[in-house]
Amino acid sequence: MKKSLIMMLALGLSVTTISFADDYAKCVACHGATGEKVALGKSKVIKNMTKAQIKTALNGYKSGTYGGAMKGMMVSQVSSLTATQIDAIANKIGK
């Protein structure tokens, strides 16, 4: 019984870790799997941006100093991202 509980806990932690391993995952719905979409018909196509531009945009959204029509939505999306997560997203999507 104890072994089964430990195995289930370990499996649950593994699944949780895998599902949160990709920091870009929450962006996919609007921006597309590779950043190819114009999010909600208003954003830039982020796959065309450099890594530095993506970092600048995400950090600007986070601080409230960047953005246009979707600024309010993006501030709430990036507010909990760490610098490491922002770098990971930029490295995954940026040129």
Order of alpha helices (4+ residues) and beta strands (2+ residues): alpha-alpha-alpha-alpha-alpha
